[in-house]
């Protein structure tokens, strides 16, 4: 847990001396060091056994007295090789190819060593974040000093964070678009000093997708963060049991068709999950790389799922978003008879539209496996409750983001498919195409919380009450307050300066002086027909609370989205649309088939939801009492409506499947009209 003393103690001798324009005295330096040791949080510190180290050094010195130095070094080297050989053989899964396993083992050890350093560095620097952040900012300004952007904005004259926040405006993507366009055309030293290896697209779910450079510098930083994960996984997760040098079920579906070339040879544009860094990992996934060449999302997902089901000893899954994990299990539930049959026969059924050359390559790596097929069939016939643990008994954790719009998928995964405590669902990072912003050092926490990364970004925070201003006053990392909510603003190593992320976070604790945050919502995530500002989080909580009173007739809220009723007018729907009100589109899990009964249940549910919202939101209550806002209207949707909405979005927008997020607040008339047509009543 984060130290309360570290949280309450916001100042430091370094900070006081800096404010007074002087260096610390010797006694102040000593006091600072002693207080760090005695009052700080050391839970993330790298443990070091001084007694063991002393005994090792003494033993080495003793042997050196009797044995020549070179011989001793040689013996030590051979013993080290023997240790790694035994360690490798102990962890190697017999079903995993030797060459791939050796590469995976070497990468794992390298990441562990890198992660050990980053953990030590993170802890060491956590006692004075103002100094750490100033160093990070100066480093960014230095490495990009010769770029056109830095010269255009006179960043060479910035001496500290105060100069920076005074001289440079807050920005969004449009501010950088002309520079990035020049980079795509092959110009160098435009925005970043480091050359791009890839251009990542944002999801664009709520607007036009942004295209942002992913550089060699970013790749180095990302690999360091993977090391941080590897090191901490050894400490807090059943990592060795789940890893054991075996493949990972990676649900991210990307294929070459989603990539668009730039004028820079070998540099493409696409979703961040398809950047070249992943190719360097090699064949470490359950599906061979050939499977990712399938253009059809539905077919590609089926193929990846079949390869994962074949592998009984699966230890870990990586789904990026909880929604991806949910839809894979939903697909499994619907098509398990076909999947089992294909595993039994060792080839794909003819109904799958797989190009013949790809089909042949995939089937060359398959063999009939009737024993595994029988095992799967037996478990599927028992039902889907806790199916993950039953078909993959070695599965230890699932990596996916579970916060914000993905919370509803996480809740159902825990309710049905992944029920037991044996499997950890771990929201590892707080990240976006723009970069990594936080790391979850506490995988067992019921609500994901992230320690910010002061060496990766320079952070500013806009108090939530000021986010609608064009140039709001920001606070720095050492100025945020416990329990307050802020919009995140970042400055990154690729020269995105004072970039408004549009993500709202709440400060829930501190690791020494580093803020620990929870993701809350996007800045536009409110319904506000009369200025009441009802957040998407409160809407979700209201739906979950209301549905409990209607079980078992309404089993659950499968998915939902909403809008202000003006969007019905924009979409051309004017039936019973008078007054100002909130509009909710909800897909219920229900067995009710009678339209009259369902209509009555939905009316009662709407009233229950409305009463709950009035009890929780004073402004909403005030406007409802004065009838400035009418009772909300709920459109119950047909079963599978949101799955069809996903397909509609993929067909009509440039969004990639791995980046797709169902917007909780609708702002596009096409989506509103689509859901109106999916309504049951």
C-alpha positions in Angstrom: 0.0 0.0 0.0 1.1 3.6 -0.6 2.5 5.4 2.4 0.1 7.9 4.0 3.1 9.6 5.5 4.6 9.8 2.0 1.3 11.2 0.8 0.9 13.8 3.5 4.5 15.0 3.4 4.3 17.0 0.2 7.5 19.1 0.7 11.2 18.2 0.8 14.4 19.9 1.8 15.3 19.9 -1.9 12.1 21.8 -2.7 12.6 24.4 0.1 16.2 25.0 -1.0 15.2 25.4 -4.6 12.4 27.9 -3.7 15.0 29.9 -1.8 17.4 29.8 -4.7 20.2 28.0 -2.9 21.7 24.5 -2.5 20.9 22.3 0.5 23.3 22.4 3.4 25.1 19.3 4.6 22.7 18.9 7.6 19.7 19.3 5.3 21.0 16.7 2.9 21.6 14.3 5.8 18.0 14.9 7.1 16.6 14.4 3.7 18.3 11.0 3.4 17.4 9.8 6.9 13.7 10.8 6.4 13.6 8.9 3.1 14.8 5.8 4.8 12.7 6.1 7.9 9.3 7.5 6.7 9.1 6.6 3.0 7.3 3.8 1.3 9.8 1.1 0.3 7.3 -1.5 -1.1 8.6 -1.1 -4.6 12.3 -1.0 -3.7 14.5 -3.7 -5.1 15.4 -6.0 -2.2 19.1 -6.5 -1.6 20.5 -9.1 0.8 23.6 -7.4 2.2 24.5 -10.4 4.3 24.4 -12.7 1.3 26.4 -10.2 -0.8 29.0 -9.9 2.0 29.4 -13.7 2.3 29.7 -14.1 -1.5 32.4 -11.4 -1.6 34.3 -13.0 1.3 34.0 -16.4 -0.2 35.4 -15.1 -3.5 38.3 -13.4 -1.8 39.1 -16.6 0.1 39.1 -18.7 -3.0 41.1 -16.1 -4.8 43.9 -16.7 -2.2 44.2 -20.3 -3.3 43.0 -20.4 -6.9 44.4 -18.3 -9.8 42.1 -15.4 -10.8 41.5 -16.5 -14.4 40.7 -20.1 -13.4 38.2 -18.8 -10.8 36.5 -16.6 -13.3 36.3 -19.5 -15.8 34.8 -21.8 -13.2 32.3 -19.1 -12.2 31.4 -18.6 -15.8 30.8 -22.3 -16.3 28.7 -22.5 -13.1 26.6 -19.6 -14.3 26.0 -21.3 -17.7 25.0 -24.5 -15.8 22.6 -22.5 -13.7 20.9 -21.0 -16.7 20.8 -24.3 -18.5 19.1 -26.0 -15.5 16.8 -23.1 -15.1 15.8 -23.2 -18.8 15.2 -26.9 -18.8 13.1 -26.6 -15.6 10.8 -24.0 -17.2 10.7 -25.2 -20.8 7.3 -26.6 -21.9 7.9 -29.8 -23.9 5.3 -28.7 -26.5 7.2 -25.5 -27.3 9.9 -25.5 -30.0 13.5 -25.3 -28.6 14.6 -22.3 -30.8 11.6 -20.2 -29.8 11.8 -21.2 -26.2 15.5 -20.2 -26.0 14.8 -16.8 -27.5 11.9 -16.4 -25.2 14.0 -17.3 -22.2 16.8 -14.9 -23.2 14.2 -12.1 -23.6 12.6 -12.8 -20.3 15.9 -12.7 -18.4 16.9 -9.5 -20.2 13.6 -7.8 -19.4 14.0 -9.0 -15.8 17.4 -7.3 -15.5 16.2 -4.1 -17.2 13.1 -4.1 -15.0 15.2 -4.5 -11.8 17.1 -1.3 -12.8 13.9 0.6 -13.6 12.2 -0.5 -10.3 15.3 0.6 -8.4 15.4 3.9 -10.3 11.6 4.5 -9.8 11.8 4.0 -6.1 15.0 6.1 -5.7 13.5 9.1 -7.6 10.0 8.9 -6.0 11.0 11.0 -2.9 11.3 14.2 -4.9 9.0 14.3 -8.0 9.5 18.0 -8.6 13.2 17.5 -9.2 12.5 14.3 -11.2 10.0 16.1 -13.4 12.3 19.1 -14.1 15.0 16.6 -15.2 12.6 14.8 -17.5 11.4 18.1 -19.1 14.9 19.4 -19.6 15.9 16.0 -21.2 13.0 16.2 -23.6 13.8 19.8 -24.6 17.5 18.9 -25.1 16.9 15.8 -27.3 14.5 17.7 -29.6 16.2 21.1 -29.6 17.2 21.0 -33.2 13.8 20.1 -34.6 11.7 22.6 -36.6 9.0 22.5 -34.0 11.3 23.4 -31.1 12.8 26.3 -33.1 9.4 27.5 -34.2 8.2 27.7 -30.6 11.4 29.0 -29.2 11.8 26.1 -26.7 15.5 26.8 -26.4 14.7 29.7 -24.1 12.8 27.4 -21.6 14.9 27.0 -18.5 12.3 25.4 -16.2 8.8 24.2 -15.9 7.5 27.7 -15.0 8.9 29.1 -18.3 7.5 26.1 -20.1 3.9 26.4 -18.9 4.0 30.2 -19.4 5.4 30.2 -22.9 3.8 27.1 -24.5 0.0 26.8 -24.9 -2.0 23.7 -24.1 -2.4 21.7 -27.3 -4.4 19.0 -29.1 -3.6 16.9 -32.1 -4.6 19.6 -34.7 -1.7 21.7 -33.4 0.8 19.0 -34.6 -0.9 17.8 -37.7 1.1 19.9 -40.2 4.4 18.7 -38.7 3.4 15.1 -38.7 2.3 15.3 -42.3 5.8 16.5 -43.2 7.2 13.5 -41.3 5.0 11.1 -43.2 6.5 12.7 -46.4 10.0 11.8 -45.3 11.3 15.1 -43.8 13.6 14.7 -40.9 14.0 16.8 -37.7 10.5 18.2 -38.1 8.8 17.3 -34.8 11.2 14.7 -33.3 14.9 14.1 -33.4 14.4 10.4 -33.2 13.3 8.9 -36.5 9.8 7.3 -36.7 9.6 3.5 -37.1 5.8 3.6 -37.3 2.8 6.0 -37.2 0.1 4.9 -34.8 -3.5 5.8 -35.2 -5.8 6.6 -32.3 -9.2 4.9 -32.2 -11.2 7.9 -33.4 -14.3 6.4 -31.7 -15.5 9.9 -30.7 -13.8 11.9 -33.4 -11.3 12.0 -36.3 -8.4 9.5 -35.7 -5.1 11.1 -35.0 -1.9 9.9 -36.5 1.1 10.0 -34.1 4.8 9.1 -34.6 6.2 6.0 -32.8 10.0 6.5 -32.7 13.1 4.6 -31.9 13.3 6.5 -28.6 9.7 5.4 -27.7 10.6 1.8 -28.6 13.5 2.0 -26.1 11.2 3.4 -23.4 8.5 0.8 -24.1 10.9 -2.1 -23.8 12.0 -0.6 -20.4 8.4 -0.7 -19.3 8.0 -4.3 -20.4 11.1 -5.0 -18.2 9.3 -3.2 -15.3 6.4 -5.6 -15.9 8.6 -8.7 -16.0 10.4 -7.8 -12.8 7.2 -6.9 -10.8 5.4 -9.9 -12.3 8.0 -12.1 -10.6 7.2 -10.4 -7.3 3.4 -10.1 -7.3 2.0 -12.6 -9.8 2.2 -16.3 -10.4 4.5 -15.3 -13.3 6.8 -18.3 -13.4 3.9 -20.8 -13.3 2.0 -19.0 -16.0 4.9 -18.1 -18.2 7.0 -21.3 -18.1 8.4 -20.7 -21.6 5.1 -21.3 -23.4 3.0 -19.4 -25.9 0.7 -16.5 -25.0 -2.8 -16.2 -26.3 -2.8 -12.7 -27.8 -6.2 -11.6 -28.8 -5.2 -8.4 -30.7 -6.3 -9.0 -34.3 -4.2 -7.1 -36.8 -3.4 -8.0 -40.3 -1.3 -6.4 -43.1 -4.4 -5.0 -44.7 -4.9 -2.4 -42.0 -1.5 -0.8 -42.6 -1.0 2.1 -45.0 2.4 3.1 -46.4 4.0 6.5 -46.0 6.6 8.0 -48.2 9.3 6.7 -45.8 10.4 3.2 -46.9 9.4 0.6 -44.3 7.4 3.0 -42.2 3.6 2.4 -42.1 0.5 3.8 -40.6 -1.8 1.6 -38.5 -3.1 0.8 -35.0 -0.4 0.9 -32.4 -0.8 -2.8 -31.7 0.6 -3.6 -35.2 3.8 -1.6 -34.8 7.1 -3.4 -35.7 8.1 -3.9 -32.1 5.8 -6.9 -31.8 7.4 -8.6 -34.8 10.7 -8.7 -33.0 9.1 -10.9 -30.3 9.0 -13.8 -32.8 6.6 -16.8 -32.8 5.7 -16.6 -29.1 1.9 -16.7 -29.5 -0.5 -19.6 -29.7 -1.4 -18.7 -33.3 1.4 -18.8 -35.9 2.0 -15.4 -37.6 0.3 -16.7 -40.7 -3.0 -16.4 -38.9 -2.6 -12.7 -38.8 -2.7 -12.4 -42.5 -6.4 -13.3 -42.7 -8.2 -10.1 -43.6 -11.7 -11.2 -42.3 -12.0 -10.3 -38.6 -14.6 -13.0 -37.9 -12.6 -15.8 -39.6 -9.3 -14.6 -38.1 -10.7 -14.6 -34.6 -12.0 -18.2 -35.1 -8.6 -19.4 -36.3 -6.8 -17.8 -33.3 -9.3 -19.2 -30.9 -8.9 -22.7 -32.3 -5.1 -22.7 -31.9 -5.5 -21.4 -28.3 -8.0 -24.2 -27.5 -5.6 -26.8 -28.8 -3.0 -25.7 -26.2 -4.2 -27.1 -22.9 -1.4 -25.6 -20.8 -2.1 -22.0 -21.7 -0.7 -19.8 -18.9 -1.7 -16.2 -19.9 -3.9 -14.2 -22.3 -3.4 -10.7 -23.6 -6.6 -9.0 -24.7 -5.8 -5.3 -24.6 -9.4 -4.4 -23.7 -11.8 -6.4 -21.5 -14.3 -6.1 -24.4 -12.0 -8.2 -26.6 -11.8 -10.9 -24.0 -15.5 -10.9 -23.6 -16.3 -11.2 -27.3 -13.8 -14.1 -27.7 -15.5 -16.0 -24.9 -18.9 -15.2 -26.5 -17.7 -16.5 -29.8 -16.4 -19.6 -28.0 -19.8 -20.1 -26.4 -21.6 -19.9 -29.8 -19.2 -22.0 -31.9 -17.6 -24.5 -29.6 -19.1 -27.5 -31.5 -17.4 -26.4 -34.7 -14.1 -25.5 -32.9 -14.0 -28.9 -31.2 -14.7 -30.7 -34.5 -11.9 -28.8 -36.3 -9.5 -29.8 -33.4 -10.6 -33.4 -33.7 -10.0 -33.5 -37.5 -6.8 -31.4 -37.5 -8.1 -29.0 -40.2 -10.5 -26.1 -40.6 -14.0 -26.6 -41.8 -14.9 -25.6 -45.4 -17.3 -22.9 -44.3 -14.4 -20.7 -43.2 -13.4 -18.3 -46.0 -9.6 -18.7 -45.7 -7.4 -18.1 -48.7 -6.1 -21.5 -49.9 -2.4 -20.6 -49.5 -3.0 -19.4 -45.9 -5.2 -22.4 -45.1 -2.5 -24.8 -46.3 0.2 -23.1 -44.2 -1.9 -23.2 -41.1 -3.1 -26.8 -41.5 0.6 -27.9 -42.1 1.1 -26.9 -38.4 -2.0 -28.8 -37.2 -2.5 -32.4 -36.3 -5.7 -34.3 -35.4 -6.1 -34.2 -31.7 -9.1 -36.3 -30.7 -8.0 -36.5 -27.0 -8.0 -32.7 -26.6 -11.3 -32.5 -28.5 -13.0 -35.0 -26.2 -11.7 -33.1 -23.2 -13.0 -29.8 -24.5 -16.3 -31.3 -25.5 -16.8 -32.7 -22.0 -16.2 -29.3 -20.4 -18.3 -27.3 -22.9 -21.3 -29.6 -22.4 -21.2 -28.7 -18.6 -21.9 -25.1 -19.6 -19.9 -21.9 -19.8 -19.7 -21.0 -16.1 -16.0 -20.6 -15.2 -15.1 -22.1 -18.5 -11.6 -20.4 -18.7 -10.3 -22.3 -15.7 -11.9 -25.6 -16.8 -10.5 -25.7 -20.3 -7.1 -24.1 -19.4 -6.3 -25.3 -15.9 -2.8 -23.7 -16.0 -4.2 -20.2 -16.9 -3.1 -17.7 -14.2 -3.8 -14.2 -15.5 -5.5 -12.2 -18.3 -4.0 -8.9 -19.3 -6.6 -6.3 -20.4 -7.9 -2.8 -19.5 -10.9 -3.1 -17.3 -11.6 0.5 -16.4 -13.9 3.2 -17.9 -16.0 1.9 -20.8 -14.7 -1.7 -20.3 -15.9 -2.1 -16.7 -19.2 -3.6 -17.8 -17.3 -6.3 -19.8 -15.0 -7.0 -16.9 -18.0 -7.5 -14.5 -19.6 -10.1 -16.8 -16.3 -11.9 -17.3 -16.0 -12.3 -13.6 -19.7 -13.3 -13.3 -19.6 -16.0 -15.9 -16.5 -17.0 -17.9 -13.6 -16.2 -15.5 -15.2 -16.6 -12.1 -12.6 -18.1 -9.8 -9.8 -16.4 -7.9 -7.2 -18.7 -9.6 -7.1 -16.3 -12.6 -6.1 -12.7 -12.1 -7.5 -10.2 -14.6 -4.8 -7.6 -14.6 -5.1 -4.1 -16.0 -1.4 -3.5 -16.3 -1.0 -0.1 -17.9 -2.7 3.2 -18.3 -1.8 3.9 -21.9 -2.8 5.2 -25.3 -1.4 5.7 -28.8 0.4 8.8 -27.4 2.4 6.7 -24.9 2.4 5.0 -21.5 1.2 7.2 -18.6 0.9 4.8 -15.6 1.8 1.4 -14.4 -0.3 -0.8 -12.2 2.1 -2.1 -9.5 -0.7 -3.6 -7.5 -2.3 -6.4 -9.6 -4.4 -7.7 -6.8 -6.2 -4.4 -6.1 -9.9 -4.7 -6.8 -9.9 -1.4 -8.7 -7.0 -0.8 -11.0 -4.7 2.1 -9.9 -1.7 3.3 -11.7 1.6 4.9 -10.5 2.4 7.7 -12.9 5.8 7.5 -14.7 7.8 10.7 -14.1 10.7 9.5 -16.2 8.5 8.8 -19.3 6.4 12.0 -19.4 6.2 15.5 -17.9 2.8 15.7 -16.3 0.4 18.6 -15.7 -3.1 18.4 -14.4 -6.2 20.4 -15.2 -8.7 20.5 -12.2 -11.9 18.9 -13.4 -13.9 22.1 -12.8 -11.7 23.9 -15.3 -11.6 21.4 -18.2 -14.0 23.4 -20.4 -11.7 26.4 -20.5 -9.5 26.9 -23.5 -6.4 27.7 -21.4 -7.0 26.5 -17.9 -4.5 26.9 -15.1 -2.7 23.6 -14.5 -1.0 22.1 -11.5 2.2 20.0 -11.5 2.7 16.5 -10.1 3.9 17.7 -6.7 0.8 19.9 -6.4 -2.1 17.5 -6.9 -4.4 16.8 -4.0 -5.6 13.4 -2.7 -9.2 12.6 -3.8 -9.3 15.3 -6.5 -10.0 14.7 -10.2 -8.0 16.1 -13.0 -7.7 16.0 -16.8 -4.3 14.6 -17.7 -1.9 16.8 -19.7 1.4 15.3 -20.9 4.6 16.4 -22.5 6.4 13.5 -24.2 9.8 12.6 -25.7 8.3 12.9 -29.2 7.7 16.6 -28.7 4.0 16.5 -27.9 4.0 19.5 -25.6 1.3 20.2 -23.0 -0.9 17.7 -24.8 -4.4 17.4 -23.4 -5.2 13.7 -23.3 -8.9 14.1 -22.6 -8.6 11.5 -19.8 -10.0 12.3 -16.3 -8.1 10.7 -13.4 -8.6 10.7 -9.7 -5.7 10.9 -7.3 -6.3 8.0 -4.9 -2.9 7.7 -3.1 0.8 8.4 -3.4 3.9 6.3 -3.6 6.2 8.6 -1.6 5.6 11.7 -3.8 4.4 10.0 -7.0 0.7 10.3 -7.5 -1.3 7.0 -7.8 -4.4 7.5 -10.0 -7.6 5.7 -11.1 -9.0 6.3 -14.6 -12.4 7.9 -14.4 -13.7 8.8 -17.8 -13.1 10.9 -21.0 -13.6 14.6 -20.6 -16.6 14.6 -22.9 -18.2 11.7 -20.9 -21.2 13.6 -19.6 -24.9 14.0 -20.4 -25.8 17.7 -19.9 -29.1 18.9 -21.4 -29.4 21.7 -18.8 -25.9 21.9 -17.4 -26.4 19.1 -15.0 -23.3 17.1 -16.2 -24.2 13.5 -15.3 -21.0 11.4 -15.8 -20.9 8.1 -17.8 -19.6 6.5 -14.6 -22.7 7.5 -12.7 -24.9 6.3 -15.6 -23.2 2.9 -15.5 -23.6 2.6 -11.8 -27.2 3.5 -12.0 -28.0 0.8 -14.6 -26.1 -1.8 -12.6 -28.0 -0.8 -9.4 -31.4 -0.7 -11.1 -31.2 -4.1 -12.8 -30.7 -5.9 -9.5 -34.4 -5.2 -8.6 -35.6 -7.0 -11.8 -33.7 -10.3 -11.6 -34.2 -12.9 -12.9 -36.5 -11.2 -15.6 -33.7 -8.8 -16.5 -30.6 -10.9 -15.9 -28.1 -8.1 -16.6 -27.1 -5.1 -18.6 -25.2 -6.6 -21.6 -24.1 -3.2 -22.9 -25.3 0.4 -23.1 -24.7 3.8 -24.6 -26.5 7.1 -24.3 -27.0 10.6 -25.7 -28.9 13.8 -25.1 -32.3 13.8 -26.9 -31.2 16.5 -29.3 -29.3 13.7 -31.1 -32.6 12.0 -31.9 -33.6 15.2 -33.8 -30.2 15.2 -35.5 -30.8 11.6 -36.6 -34.3 12.5 -37.9 -36.2 10.7 -35.2 -39.0 12.8 -33.7 -41.5 10.3 -32.2 -42.3 11.3 -28.6 -39.2 13.5 -28.4 -40.5 16.6 -26.7 -38.8 18.2 -23.8 -35.2 17.8 -22.6 -34.2 14.4 -21.5 -31.4 11.7 -21.4 -31.7 8.9 -23.9 -30.3 5.5 -23.1 -29.9 2.5 -25.4 -29.6 -0.7 -23.4 -29.2 -4.3 -24.4 -30.6 -6.4 -21.5 -29.9 -10.1 -20.9 -33.5 -11.4 -20.7 -35.6 -14.3 -21.6 -38.8 -12.2 -21.9 -40.4 -12.7 -25.3 -43.8 -11.0 -24.8 -43.5 -7.4 -26.0 -46.2 -6.1 -23.6 -44.5 -7.6 -20.6 -41.1 -6.3 -21.7 -42.5 -2.8 -22.3 -43.9 -2.7 -18.7 -40.6 -4.0 -17.2 -38.6 -1.3 -19.1 -41.0 1.4 -17.9 -40.5 0.2 -14.3 -36.8 -0.1 -14.8 -36.7 3.5 -16.2 -38.4 4.8 -13.1 -36.1 2.9 -10.8 -33.0 4.2 -12.6 -34.4 7.8 -12.6 -35.1 7.7 -8.9 -31.6 6.3 -8.2 -30.0 9.1 -10.3 -32.1 11.7 -8.5 -30.8 10.4 -5.1 -27.2 10.5 -6.2 -27.0 13.7 -8.4 -28.2 16.9 -6.8 -28.2 18.9 -10.0 -30.1 16.2 -11.8 -32.6 16.1 -8.9 -33.1 19.9 -9.0 -33.8 19.9 -12.8 -36.1 16.9 -12.5 -38.1 18.5 -9.7 -38.6 21.7 -11.7 -39.4 19.6 -14.9 -36.5 21.3 -16.7 -35.5 17.7 -17.5 -38.1 15.0 -18.2 -37.6 11.4 -17.1 -35.1 9.6 -19.2 -36.1 7.4 -22.1 -34.7 3.9 -22.5 -34.6 2.1 -25.8 -34.4 -1.7 -25.1 -32.3 -3.3 -27.9 -32.5 -6.6 -29.7 -30.1 -9.4 -28.5 -26.7 -8.9 -30.2 -27.3 -5.3 -31.0 -24.0 -4.1 -29.7 -22.1 -6.8 -31.5 -23.8 -5.6 -34.7 -22.9 -2.0 -33.8 -19.3 -3.1 -33.6 -19.5 -4.6 -37.1 -21.2 -1.4 -38.4 -18.5 0.8 -36.9 -15.7 -1.4 -38.4 -17.4 -1.3 -41.9 -18.1 2.5 -41.9 -15.1 4.0 -40.2 -11.3 3.6 -40.4 -11.2 2.2 -36.8 -9.2 -1.0 -36.3 -10.9 -3.9 -34.5 -8.2 -3.9 -31.8 -8.8 -0.3 -31.0 -12.6 -0.3 -31.1 -14.3 1.2 -28.1 -18.1 1.6 -27.9 -18.6 5.3 -27.1 -20.7 5.7 -23.9 -21.9 9.2 -25.0 -23.0 9.2 -28.7 -22.1 12.2 -30.8 -22.6 10.7 -34.3 -26.1 10.6 -35.9 -25.2 7.4 -37.8 -24.7 5.4 -34.6 -27.9 6.9 -33.0 -30.0 5.9 -36.0 -28.5 2.5 -36.1 -29.4 1.8 -32.5 -32.9 3.3 -33.0 -33.4 0.7 -35.7 -32.2 -2.0 -33.3 -34.8 -1.1 -30.7 -37.4 -3.7 -29.7 -40.1 -1.2 -28.7 
